[in-house]
Amino acid sequence: MRKNTPDDFWSKVNKDGPVIRPELGPCWIWTAGRSGGYGMFKYHGRTRHAHCYAWIFVNGPIPPETP
């Protein structure tokens, strides 16, 4: 069985979306599956929101919440 990879994830991101705030550049648009309006991706058997995996693949683990 094929596993999703970070490359598979990034292939589902269109980095040429509209520019809402010029100082930030173009929006990145999720082009694959959604649930409740949020992009979803399955990686290592765990399905999470796409924006969470974007953070993980760029920055590493999501920091714990702080009070």
PDB file of N, CA, C, O and CB in Angstrom:
ATOM      1  N   MET A   1       0.843  -1.192   0.000  1.00  0.00           N
ATOM      2  CA  MET A   1       0.000   0.000   0.000  1.00  0.00           C
ATOM      3  C   MET A   1       0.885   1.253   0.000  1.00  0.00           C
ATOM      4  O   MET A   1       1.847   1.348   0.762  1.00  0.00           O
ATOM      5  CB  MET A   1      -0.957   0.000   1.230  1.00  0.00           C
ATOM      6  N   ARG A   2       0.549   2.182  -0.846  1.00  0.00           N
ATOM      7  CA  ARG A   2       1.329   3.412  -0.979  1.00  0.00           C
ATOM      8  C   ARG A   2       1.033   4.367   0.179  1.00  0.00           C
ATOM      9  O   ARG A   2      -0.119   4.545   0.573  1.00  0.00           O
ATOM     10  CB  ARG A   2       1.029   4.098  -2.327  1.00  0.00           C
ATOM     11  N   LYS A   3       2.077   4.968   0.709  1.00  0.00           N
ATOM     12  CA  LYS A   3       1.934   5.956   1.783  1.00  0.00           C
ATOM     13  C   LYS A   3       2.029   7.355   1.185  1.00  0.00           C
ATOM     14  O   LYS A   3       2.812   7.589   0.264  1.00  0.00           O
ATOM     15  CB  LYS A   3       3.022   5.751   2.889  1.00  0.00           C
ATOM     16  N   ASN A   4       1.237   8.276   1.705  1.00  0.00           N
ATOM     17  CA  ASN A   4       1.391   9.676   1.304  1.00  0.00           C
ATOM     18  C   ASN A   4       2.707  10.204   1.843  1.00  0.00           C
ATOM     19  O   ASN A   4       3.162   9.796   2.911  1.00  0.00           O
ATOM     20  CB  ASN A   4       0.205  10.542   1.811  1.00  0.00           C
ATOM     21  N   THR A   5       3.306  11.103   1.105  1.00  0.00           N
ATOM     22  CA  THR A   5       4.587  11.692   1.491  1.00  0.00           C
ATOM     23  C   THR A   5       4.441  13.214   1.521  1.00  0.00           C
ATOM     24  O   THR A   5       3.454  13.748   1.014  1.00  0.00           O
ATOM     25  CB  THR A   5       5.726  11.258   0.507  1.00  0.00           C
ATOM     26  N   PRO A   6       5.409  13.916   2.108  1.00  0.00           N
ATOM     27  CA  PRO A   6       5.375  15.378   2.021  1.00  0.00           C
ATOM     28  C   PRO A   6       5.312  15.874   0.571  1.00  0.00           C
ATOM     29  O   PRO A   6       4.656  16.879   0.296  1.00  0.00           O
ATOM     30  CB  PRO A   6       6.600  15.967   2.713  1.00  0.00           C
ATOM     31  N   ASP A   7       5.983  15.185  -0.359  1.00  0.00           N
ATOM     32  CA  ASP A   7       5.903  15.594  -1.766  1.00  0.00           C
ATOM     33  C   ASP A   7       4.479  15.463  -2.293  1.00  0.00           C
ATOM     34  O   ASP A   7       4.020  16.311  -3.058  1.00  0.00           O
ATOM     35  CB  ASP A   7       6.861  14.753  -2.626  1.00  0.00           C
ATOM     36  N   ASP A   8       3.776  14.403  -1.888  1.00  0.00           N
ATOM     37  CA  ASP A   8       2.369  14.252  -2.275  1.00  0.00           C
ATOM     38  C   ASP A   8       1.542  15.421  -1.730  1.00  0.00           C
ATOM     39  O   ASP A   8       0.682  15.969  -2.419  1.00  0.00           O
ATOM     40  CB  ASP A   8       1.801  12.900  -1.759  1.00  0.00           C
ATOM     41  N   PHE A   9       1.823  15.782  -0.489  1.00  0.00           N
ATOM     42  CA  PHE A   9       1.110  16.910   0.123  1.00  0.00           C
ATOM     43  C   PHE A   9       1.314  18.175  -0.703  1.00  0.00           C
ATOM     44  O   PHE A   9       0.347  18.825  -1.098  1.00  0.00           O
ATOM     45  CB  PHE A   9       1.588  17.138   1.576  1.00  0.00           C
ATOM     46  N   TRP A  10       2.578  18.523  -0.965  1.00  0.00           N
ATOM     47  CA  TRP A  10       2.864  19.784  -1.661  1.00  0.00           C
ATOM     48  C   TRP A  10       2.348  19.789  -3.096  1.00  0.00           C
ATOM     49  O   TRP A  10       2.113  20.857  -3.663  1.00  0.00           O
ATOM     50  CB  TRP A  10       4.356  20.049  -1.659  1.00  0.00           C
ATOM     51  N   SER A  11       2.169  18.602  -3.695  1.00  0.00           N
ATOM     52  CA  SER A  11       1.617  18.552  -5.051  1.00  0.00           C
ATOM     53  C   SER A  11       0.137  18.950  -5.069  1.00  0.00           C
ATOM     54  O   SER A  11      -0.416  19.215  -6.137  1.00  0.00           O
ATOM     55  CB  SER A  11       1.788  17.145  -5.640  1.00  0.00           C
ATOM     56  N   LYS A  12      -0.498  18.994  -3.917  1.00  0.00           N
ATOM     57  CA  LYS A  12      -1.901  19.372  -3.797  1.00  0.00           C
ATOM     58  C   LYS A  12      -2.085  20.842  -3.407  1.00  0.00           C
ATOM     59  O   LYS A  12      -3.205  21.286  -3.154  1.00  0.00           O
ATOM     60  CB  LYS A  12      -2.581  18.485  -2.779  1.00  0.00           C
ATOM     61  N   VAL A  13      -0.990  21.585  -3.360  1.00  0.00           N
ATOM     62  CA  VAL A  13      -1.031  23.005  -2.989  1.00  0.00           C
ATOM     63  C   VAL A  13      -0.733  23.864  -4.217  1.00  0.00           C
ATOM     64  O   VAL A  13       0.323  23.736  -4.837  1.00  0.00           O
ATOM     65  CB  VAL A  13      -0.014  23.313  -1.848  1.00  0.00           C
ATOM     66  N   ASN A  14      -1.669  24.732  -4.555  1.00  0.00           N
ATOM     67  CA  ASN A  14      -1.460  25.705  -5.631  1.00  0.00           C
ATOM     68  C   ASN A  14      -0.933  26.982  -4.982  1.00  0.00           C
ATOM     69  O   ASN A  14      -1.668  27.678  -4.281  1.00  0.00           O
ATOM     70  CB  ASN A  14      -2.794  25.978  -6.450  1.00  0.00           C
ATOM     71  N   LYS A  15       0.325  27.280  -5.216  1.00  0.00           N
ATOM     72  CA  LYS A  15       0.969  28.439  -4.580  1.00  0.00           C
ATOM     73  C   LYS A  15       0.777  29.726  -5.379  1.00  0.00           C
ATOM     74  O   LYS A  15       1.402  30.742  -5.075  1.00  0.00           O
ATOM     75  CB  LYS A  15       2.454  28.172  -4.400  1.00  0.00           C
ATOM     76  N   ASP A  16      -0.078  29.691  -6.392  1.00  0.00           N
ATOM     77  CA  ASP A  16      -0.315  30.863  -7.234  1.00  0.00           C
ATOM     78  C   ASP A  16      -1.733  31.393  -7.065  1.00  0.00           C
ATOM     79  O   ASP A  16      -2.361  31.807  -8.040  1.00  0.00           O
ATOM     80  CB  ASP A  16      -0.058  30.522  -8.698  1.00  0.00           C
ATOM     81  N   GLY A  17      -2.236  31.384  -5.842  1.00  0.00           N
ATOM     82  CA  GLY A  17      -3.583  31.888  -5.578  1.00  0.00           C
ATOM     83  C   GLY A  17      -3.614  33.411  -5.628  1.00  0.00           C
ATOM     84  O   GLY A  17      -2.622  34.057  -5.964  1.00  0.00           O
ATOM     85  N   PRO A  18      -4.774  33.969  -5.288  1.00  0.00           N
ATOM     86  CA  PRO A  18      -4.909  35.428  -5.338  1.00  0.00           C
ATOM     87  C   PRO A  18      -4.024  36.122  -4.300  1.00  0.00           C
ATOM     88  O   PRO A  18      -3.668  35.537  -3.277  1.00  0.00           O
ATOM     89  CB  PRO A  18      -6.367  35.825  -5.120  1.00  0.00           C
ATOM     90  N   VAL A  19      -3.684  37.356  -4.578  1.00  0.00           N
ATOM     91  CA  VAL A  19      -2.914  38.172  -3.642  1.00  0.00           C
ATOM     92  C   VAL A  19      -3.903  39.065  -2.893  1.00  0.00           C
ATOM     93  O   VAL A  19      -4.477  39.987  -3.472  1.00  0.00           O
ATOM     94  CB  VAL A  19      -1.811  39.029  -4.386  1.00  0.00           C
ATOM     95  N   ILE A  20      -4.096  38.791  -1.622  1.00  0.00           N
ATOM     96  CA  ILE A  20      -4.990  39.575  -0.781  1.00  0.00           C
ATOM     97  C   ILE A  20      -4.197  40.671  -0.061  1.00  0.00           C
ATOM     98  O   ILE A  20      -4.634  41.818   0.035  1.00  0.00           O
ATOM     99  CB  ILE A  20      -5.718  38.663   0.240  1.00  0.00           C
ATOM    100  N   ARG A  21      -3.022  40.285   0.442  1.00  0.00           N
ATOM    101  CA  ARG A  21      -2.123  41.231   1.110  1.00  0.00           C
ATOM    102  C   ARG A  21      -0.773  41.166   0.394  1.00  0.00           C
ATOM    103  O   ARG A  21      -0.036  40.192   0.548  1.00  0.00           O
ATOM    104  CB  ARG A  21      -1.973  40.901   2.656  1.00  0.00           C
ATOM    105  N   PRO A  22      -0.447  42.193  -0.386  1.00  0.00           N
ATOM    106  CA  PRO A  22       0.781  42.146  -1.191  1.00  0.00           C
ATOM    107  C   PRO A  22       2.038  41.824  -0.392  1.00  0.00           C
ATOM    108  O   PRO A  22       2.948  41.181  -0.914  1.00  0.00           O
ATOM    109  CB  PRO A  22       0.971  43.454  -1.886  1.00  0.00           C
ATOM    110  N   GLU A  23       2.106  42.257   0.854  1.00  0.00           N
ATOM    111  CA  GLU A  23       3.311  41.985   1.645  1.00  0.00           C
ATOM    112  C   GLU A  23       3.477  40.495   1.957  1.00  0.00           C
ATOM    113  O   GLU A  23       4.567  40.061   2.331  1.00  0.00           O
ATOM    114  CB  GLU A  23       3.269  42.779   2.946  1.00  0.00           C
ATOM    115  N   LEU A  24       2.399  39.706   1.806  1.00  0.00           N
ATOM    116  CA  LEU A  24       2.477  38.264   2.073  1.00  0.00           C
ATOM    117  C   LEU A  24       2.608  37.434   0.803  1.00  0.00           C
ATOM    118  O   LEU A  24       2.942  36.252   0.878  1.00  0.00           O
ATOM    119  CB  LEU A  24       1.254  37.816   2.838  1.00  0.00           C
ATOM    120  N   GLY A  25       2.355  38.020  -0.351  1.00  0.00           N
ATOM    121  CA  GLY A  25       2.415  37.281  -1.604  1.00  0.00           C
ATOM    122  C   GLY A  25       1.136  36.504  -1.855  1.00  0.00           C
ATOM    123  O   GLY A  25       0.134  36.709  -1.171  1.00  0.00           O
ATOM    124  N   PRO A  26       1.169  35.607  -2.840  1.00  0.00           N
ATOM    125  CA  PRO A  26      -0.042  34.873  -3.217  1.00  0.00           C
ATOM    126  C   PRO A  26      -0.496  33.904  -2.127  1.00  0.00           C
ATOM    127  O   PRO A  26       0.315  33.337  -1.395  1.00  0.00           O
ATOM    128  CB  PRO A  26       0.196  34.110  -4.509  1.00  0.00           C
ATOM    129  N   CYS A  27      -1.812  33.731  -2.042  1.00  0.00           N
ATOM    130  CA  CYS A  27      -2.389  32.726  -1.145  1.00  0.00           C
ATOM    131  C   CYS A  27      -2.044  31.339  -1.672  1.00  0.00           C
ATOM    132  O   CYS A  27      -1.880  31.144  -2.876  1.00  0.00           O
ATOM    133  CB  CYS A  27      -3.936  32.903  -1.021  1.00  0.00           C
ATOM    134  N   TRP A  28      -1.937  30.389  -0.768  1.00  0.00           N
ATOM    135  CA  TRP A  28      -1.730  29.000  -1.143  1.00  0.00           C
ATOM    136  C   TRP A  28      -3.075  28.300  -1.029  1.00  0.00           C
ATOM    137  O   TRP A  28      -3.699  28.324   0.032  1.00  0.00           O
ATOM    138  CB  TRP A  28      -0.639  28.309  -0.245  1.00  0.00           C
ATOM    139  N   ILE A  29      -3.528  27.678  -2.112  1.00  0.00           N
ATOM    140  CA  ILE A  29      -4.847  27.071  -2.189  1.00  0.00           C
ATOM    141  C   ILE A  29      -4.720  25.551  -2.135  1.00  0.00           C
ATOM    142  O   ILE A  29      -3.977  24.958  -2.916  1.00  0.00           O
ATOM    143  CB  ILE A  29      -5.578  27.511  -3.475  1.00  0.00           C
ATOM    144  N   TRP A  30      -5.451  24.918  -1.204  1.00  0.00           N
ATOM    145  CA  TRP A  30      -5.497  23.459  -1.115  1.00  0.00           C
ATOM    146  C   TRP A  30      -6.416  22.950  -2.211  1.00  0.00           C
ATOM    147  O   TRP A  30      -7.558  23.396  -2.313  1.00  0.00           O
ATOM    148  CB  TRP A  30      -5.985  22.982   0.296  1.00  0.00           C
ATOM    149  N   THR A  31      -5.935  22.015  -3.040  1.00  0.00           N
ATOM    150  CA  THR A  31      -6.691  21.570  -4.210  1.00  0.00           C
ATOM    151  C   THR A  31      -7.258  20.161  -4.066  1.00  0.00           C
ATOM    152  O   THR A  31      -7.879  19.656  -5.001  1.00  0.00           O
ATOM    153  CB  THR A  31      -5.817  21.628  -5.426  1.00  0.00           C
ATOM    154  N   ALA A  32      -7.061  19.525  -2.930  1.00  0.00           N
ATOM    155  CA  ALA A  32      -7.513  18.140  -2.747  1.00  0.00           C
ATOM    156  C   ALA A  32      -8.722  18.089  -1.810  1.00  0.00           C
ATOM    157  O   ALA A  32      -9.479  19.055  -1.710  1.00  0.00           O
ATOM    158  CB  ALA A  32      -6.364  17.263  -2.187  1.00  0.00           C
ATOM    159  N   GLY A  33      -8.894  16.970  -1.134  1.00  0.00           N
ATOM    160  CA  GLY A  33     -10.076  16.716  -0.322  1.00  0.00           C
ATOM    161  C   GLY A  33     -10.270  17.710   0.812  1.00  0.00           C
ATOM    162  O   GLY A  33      -9.319  18.241   1.385  1.00  0.00           O
ATOM    163  N   ARG A  34     -11.552  17.940   1.110  1.00  0.00           N
ATOM    164  CA  ARG A  34     -11.931  18.855   2.192  1.00  0.00           C
ATOM    165  C   ARG A  34     -12.994  18.213   3.057  1.00  0.00           C
ATOM    166  O   ARG A  34     -13.716  17.315   2.624  1.00  0.00           O
ATOM    167  CB  ARG A  34     -12.439  20.200   1.631  1.00  0.00           C
ATOM    168  N   SER A  35     -13.073  18.682   4.269  1.00  0.00           N
ATOM    169  CA  SER A  35     -14.142  18.286   5.182  1.00  0.00           C
ATOM    170  C   SER A  35     -14.515  19.516   5.987  1.00  0.00           C
ATOM    171  O   SER A  35     -13.667  20.117   6.647  1.00  0.00           O
ATOM    172  CB  SER A  35     -13.708  17.092   6.117  1.00  0.00           C
ATOM    173  N   GLY A  36     -15.782  19.886   5.933  1.00  0.00           N
ATOM    174  CA  GLY A  36     -16.221  21.076   6.647  1.00  0.00           C
ATOM    175  C   GLY A  36     -15.537  22.338   6.154  1.00  0.00           C
ATOM    176  O   GLY A  36     -15.413  23.303   6.908  1.00  0.00           O
ATOM    177  N   GLY A  37     -15.087  22.355   4.897  1.00  0.00           N
ATOM    178  CA  GLY A  37     -14.429  23.522   4.337  1.00  0.00           C
ATOM    179  C   GLY A  37     -12.920  23.549   4.532  1.00  0.00           C
ATOM    180  O   GLY A  37     -12.236  24.395   3.956  1.00  0.00           O
ATOM    181  N   TYR A  38     -12.395  22.634   5.336  1.00  0.00           N
ATOM    182  CA  TYR A  38     -10.957  22.593   5.603  1.00  0.00           C
ATOM    183  C   TYR A  38     -10.296  21.478   4.807  1.00  0.00           C
ATOM    184  O   TYR A  38     -10.835  20.377   4.697  1.00  0.00           O
ATOM    185  CB  TYR A  38     -10.690  22.402   7.104  1.00  0.00           C
ATOM    186  N   GLY A  39      -9.111  21.775   4.248  1.00  0.00           N
ATOM    187  CA  GLY A  39      -8.353  20.752   3.549  1.00  0.00           C
ATOM    188  C   GLY A  39      -7.961  19.643   4.507  1.00  0.00           C
ATOM    189  O   GLY A  39      -7.656  19.898   5.672  1.00  0.00           O
ATOM    190  N   MET A  40      -7.968  18.400   4.011  1.00  0.00           N
ATOM    191  CA  MET A  40      -7.613  17.238   4.823  1.00  0.00           C
ATOM    192  C   MET A  40      -6.533  16.442   4.099  1.00  0.00           C
ATOM    193  O   MET A  40      -6.510  16.381   2.870  1.00  0.00           O
ATOM    194  CB  MET A  40      -8.862  16.347   5.110  1.00  0.00           C
ATOM    195  N   PHE A  41      -5.627  15.824   4.890  1.00  0.00           N
ATOM    196  CA  PHE A  41      -4.558  15.016   4.324  1.00  0.00           C
ATOM    197  C   PHE A  41      -4.249  13.889   5.296  1.00  0.00           C
ATOM    198  O   PHE A  41      -4.238  14.087   6.511  1.00  0.00           O
ATOM    199  CB  PHE A  41      -3.289  15.875   4.034  1.00  0.00           C
ATOM    200  N   LYS A  42      -3.998  12.702   4.748  1.00  0.00           N
ATOM    201  CA  LYS A  42      -3.652  11.549   5.575  1.00  0.00           C
ATOM    202  C   LYS A  42      -2.165  11.258   5.422  1.00  0.00           C
ATOM    203  O   LYS A  42      -1.660  11.108   4.309  1.00  0.00           O
ATOM    204  CB  LYS A  42      -4.501  10.304   5.186  1.00  0.00           C
ATOM    205  N   TYR A  43      -1.472  11.179   6.550  1.00  0.00           N
ATOM    206  CA  TYR A  43      -0.026  10.957   6.564  1.00  0.00           C
ATOM    207  C   TYR A  43       0.296  10.018   7.711  1.00  0.00           C
ATOM    208  O   TYR A  43      -0.100  10.267   8.850  1.00  0.00           O
ATOM    209  CB  TYR A  43       0.763  12.305   6.701  1.00  0.00           C
ATOM    210  N   HIS A  44       1.011   8.943   7.420  1.00  0.00           N
ATOM    211  CA  HIS A  44       1.339   7.920   8.419  1.00  0.00           C
ATOM    212  C   HIS A  44       0.081   7.447   9.158  1.00  0.00           C
ATOM    213  O   HIS A  44       0.097   7.251  10.373  1.00  0.00           O
ATOM    214  CB  HIS A  44       2.369   8.469   9.427  1.00  0.00           C
ATOM    215  N   GLY A  45      -1.003   7.267   8.403  1.00  0.00           N
ATOM    216  CA  GLY A  45      -2.229   6.723   8.973  1.00  0.00           C
ATOM    217  C   GLY A  45      -3.088   7.699   9.756  1.00  0.00           C
ATOM    218  O   GLY A  45      -4.130   7.314  10.286  1.00  0.00           O
ATOM    219  N   ARG A  46      -2.671   8.954   9.838  1.00  0.00           N
ATOM    220  CA  ARG A  46      -3.432   9.940  10.603  1.00  0.00           C
ATOM    221  C   ARG A  46      -3.929  11.048   9.684  1.00  0.00           C
ATOM    222  O   ARG A  46      -3.143  11.687   8.984  1.00  0.00           O
ATOM    223  CB  ARG A  46      -2.573  10.529  11.740  1.00  0.00           C
ATOM    224  N   THR A  47      -5.238  11.271   9.691  1.00  0.00           N
ATOM    225  CA  THR A  47      -5.827  12.335   8.896  1.00  0.00           C
ATOM    226  C   THR A  47      -5.933  13.581   9.756  1.00  0.00           C
ATOM    227  O   THR A  47      -6.474  13.554  10.861  1.00  0.00           O
ATOM    228  CB  THR A  47      -7.214  11.921   8.341  1.00  0.00           C
ATOM    229  N   ARG A  48      -5.401  14.681   9.220  1.00  0.00           N
ATOM    230  CA  ARG A  48      -5.431  15.970   9.923  1.00  0.00           C
ATOM    231  C   ARG A  48      -5.744  17.059   8.915  1.00  0.00           C
ATOM    232  O   ARG A  48      -5.727  16.837   7.704  1.00  0.00           O
ATOM    233  CB  ARG A  48      -4.075  16.260  10.650  1.00  0.00           C
ATOM    234  N   HIS A  49      -6.033  18.242   9.443  1.00  0.00           N
ATOM    235  CA  HIS A  49      -6.233  19.399   8.577  1.00  0.00           C
ATOM    236  C   HIS A  49      -4.934  19.686   7.814  1.00  0.00           C
ATOM    237  O   HIS A  49      -3.834  19.569   8.354  1.00  0.00           O
ATOM    238  CB  HIS A  49      -6.680  20.645   9.406  1.00  0.00           C
ATOM    239  N   ALA A  50      -5.097  20.065   6.547  1.00  0.00           N
ATOM    240  CA  ALA A  50      -3.938  20.321   5.697  1.00  0.00           C
ATOM    241  C   ALA A  50      -3.050  21.421   6.265  1.00  0.00           C
ATOM    242  O   ALA A  50      -1.827  21.348   6.146  1.00  0.00           O
ATOM    243  CB  ALA A  50      -4.390  20.695   4.297  1.00  0.00           C
ATOM    244  N   HIS A  51      -3.650  22.441   6.880  1.00  0.00           N
ATOM    245  CA  HIS A  51      -2.815  23.528   7.399  1.00  0.00           C
ATOM    246  C   HIS A  51      -1.917  23.040   8.548  1.00  0.00           C
ATOM    247  O   HIS A  51      -0.845  23.601   8.777  1.00  0.00           O
ATOM    248  CB  HIS A  51      -3.701  24.697   7.879  1.00  0.00           C
ATOM    249  N   CYS A  52      -2.347  22.010   9.261  1.00  0.00           N
ATOM    250  CA  CYS A  52      -1.492  21.443  10.320  1.00  0.00           C
ATOM    251  C   CYS A  52      -0.283  20.753   9.705  1.00  0.00           C
ATOM    252  O   CYS A  52       0.841  20.927  10.176  1.00  0.00           O
ATOM    253  CB  CYS A  52      -2.289  20.441  11.199  1.00  0.00           C
ATOM    254  N   TYR A  53      -0.515  19.960   8.639  1.00  0.00           N
ATOM    255  CA  TYR A  53       0.622  19.313   7.993  1.00  0.00           C
ATOM    256  C   TYR A  53       1.532  20.327   7.317  1.00  0.00           C
ATOM    257  O   TYR A  53       2.746  20.124   7.277  1.00  0.00           O
ATOM    258  CB  TYR A  53       0.139  18.292   6.977  1.00  0.00           C
ATOM    259  N   ALA A  54       0.980  21.410   6.786  1.00  0.00           N
ATOM    260  CA  ALA A  54       1.836  22.444   6.203  1.00  0.00           C
ATOM    261  C   ALA A  54       2.809  22.954   7.266  1.00  0.00           C
ATOM    262  O   ALA A  54       4.002  23.104   7.004  1.00  0.00           O
ATOM    263  CB  ALA A  54       0.983  23.616   5.630  1.00  0.00           C
ATOM    264  N   TRP A  55       2.289  23.218   8.468  1.00  0.00           N
ATOM    265  CA  TRP A  55       3.153  23.676   9.566  1.00  0.00           C
ATOM    266  C   TRP A  55       4.214  22.627   9.886  1.00  0.00           C
ATOM    267  O   TRP A  55       5.399  22.943   9.989  1.00  0.00           O
ATOM    268  CB  TRP A  55       2.314  23.987  10.829  1.00  0.00           C
ATOM    269  N   ILE A  56       3.775  21.367  10.045  1.00  0.00           N
ATOM    270  CA  ILE A  56       4.686  20.288  10.427  1.00  0.00           C
ATOM    271  C   ILE A  56       5.786  20.101   9.384  1.00  0.00           C
ATOM    272  O   ILE A  56       6.954  19.948   9.741  1.00  0.00           O
ATOM    273  CB  ILE A  56       3.912  18.978  10.615  1.00  0.00           C
ATOM    274  N   PHE A  57       5.426  20.111   8.101  1.00  0.00           N
ATOM    275  CA  PHE A  57       6.422  19.874   7.052  1.00  0.00           C
ATOM    276  C   PHE A  57       7.401  21.036   6.912  1.00  0.00           C
ATOM    277  O   PHE A  57       8.518  20.837   6.436  1.00  0.00           O
ATOM    278  CB  PHE A  57       5.727  19.629   5.722  1.00  0.00           C
ATOM    279  N   VAL A  58       7.010  22.243   7.315  1.00  0.00           N
ATOM    280  CA  VAL A  58       7.897  23.404   7.209  1.00  0.00           C
ATOM    281  C   VAL A  58       8.660  23.650   8.510  1.00  0.00           C
ATOM    282  O   VAL A  58       9.856  23.940   8.486  1.00  0.00           O
ATOM    283  CB  VAL A  58       7.093  24.652   6.833  1.00  0.00           C
ATOM    284  N   ASN A  59       7.958  23.532   9.662  1.00  0.00           N
ATOM    285  CA  ASN A  59       8.524  23.948  10.942  1.00  0.00           C
ATOM    286  C   ASN A  59       8.820  22.836  11.940  1.00  0.00           C
ATOM    287  O   ASN A  59       9.508  23.071  12.933  1.00  0.00           O
ATOM    288  CB  ASN A  59       7.614  24.893  11.568  1.00  0.00           C
ATOM    289  N   GLY A  60       8.316  21.636  11.695  1.00  0.00           N
ATOM    290  CA  GLY A  60       8.446  20.561  12.668  1.00  0.00           C
ATOM    291  C   GLY A  60       7.175  20.460  13.507  1.00  0.00           C
ATOM    292  O   GLY A  60       6.143  21.017  13.134  1.00  0.00           O
ATOM    293  N   PRO A  61       7.240  19.760  14.627  1.00  0.00           N
ATOM    294  CA  PRO A  61       6.035  19.529  15.438  1.00  0.00           C
ATOM    295  C   PRO A  61       5.331  20.815  15.843  1.00  0.00           C
ATOM    296  O   PRO A  61       5.961  21.849  16.064  1.00  0.00           O
ATOM    297  CB  PRO A  61       6.394  18.751  16.678  1.00  0.00           C
ATOM    298  N   ILE A  62       4.013  20.725  15.935  1.00  0.00           N
ATOM    299  CA  ILE A  62       3.215  21.857  16.397  1.00  0.00           C
ATOM    300  C   ILE A  62       3.460  22.027  17.881  1.00  0.00           C
ATOM    301  O   ILE A  62       3.329  21.065  18.637  1.00  0.00           O
ATOM    302  CB  ILE A  62       1.697  21.652  16.098  1.00  0.00           C
ATOM    303  N   PRO A  63       3.813  23.232  18.321  1.00  0.00           N
ATOM    304  CA  PRO A  63       4.081  23.444  19.749  1.00  0.00           C
ATOM    305  C   PRO A  63       2.809  23.234  20.576  1.00  0.00           C
ATOM    306  O   PRO A  63       1.701  23.473  20.094  1.00  0.00           O
ATOM    307  CB  PRO A  63       4.644  24.867  19.988  1.00  0.00           C
ATOM    308  N   PRO A  64       2.976  22.790  21.812  1.00  0.00           N
ATOM    309  CA  PRO A  64       1.802  22.643  22.678  1.00  0.00           C
ATOM    310  C   PRO A  64       1.187  24.016  22.948  1.00  0.00           C
ATOM    311  O   PRO A  64       1.861  25.044  22.882  1.00  0.00           O
ATOM    312  CB  PRO A  64       2.183  21.944  24.015  1.00  0.00           C
ATOM    313  N   GLU A  65      -0.098  24.002  23.251  1.00  0.00           N
ATOM    314  CA  GLU A  65      -0.774  25.257  23.571  1.00  0.00           C
ATOM    315  C   GLU A  65      -0.177  25.873  24.823  1.00  0.00           C
ATOM    316  O   GLU A  65       0.244  25.169  25.742  1.00  0.00           O
ATOM    317  CB  GLU A  65      -2.281  25.031  23.755  1.00  0.00           C
ATOM    318  N   THR A  66      -0.146  27.183  24.845  1.00  0.00           N
ATOM    319  CA  THR A  66       0.334  27.869  26.042  1.00  0.00           C
ATOM    320  C   THR A  66      -0.847  28.584  26.675  1.00  0.00           C
ATOM    321  O   THR A  66      -1.747  29.048  25.975  1.00  0.00           O
ATOM    322  CB  THR A  66       1.491  28.874  25.705  1.00  0.00           C
ATOM    323  N   PRO A  67      -0.845  28.673  27.995  1.00  0.00           N
ATOM    324  CA  PRO A  67      -1.974  29.331  28.661  1.00  0.00           C
ATOM    325  C   PRO A  67      -2.043  30.829  28.396  1.00  0.00           C
ATOM    326  O   PRO A  67      -2.943  31.504  28.895  1.00  0.00           O
ATOM    327  CB  PRO A  67      -1.894  29.095  30.142  1.00  0.00           C
TER     328      PRO A  67
END
